[in-house]
Amino acid sequence: RSYTNAVGRRREAVARVRLHSAVVTWEGIEVKAGEAYVNLKPIDAYFKDTIAKTTFEEILKSTNTANKYGFTIKVSGGGTKGQMNAVMHGVANAIVELDEK
């Protein structure tokens, strides 16, 4: 398996995160290192505010994983803020899981 699985939750929102160490094709989209797709859209297109992109980049910088992995994320339930927090929780869990391997 070329990816690490993790789940993030916030209230009613659930995010299923896959962290990929190689370039993958996800439902017709090529995902490279340093890219994140949420429900088949780039993260900054799915979450229109800059807070999501900034928070995502801060997580990667603080863990020295920026531009090392690609992320594919499916999120459902809740509102925009809840989904954003669920995604960030899932990304953090994926990084922790990868670190434990």
Secondary structure, DSSP 8 states (H G I E B T S, - for coil): --EEEEEEEETTEEEEEEEESS-EEETTEEE-TT-EEETTEEHHHHS-SHHHHHHHHHHHHHTT-TTT-EEEEEEESS-HHHHHHHHHHHHHHHHHHHHH-
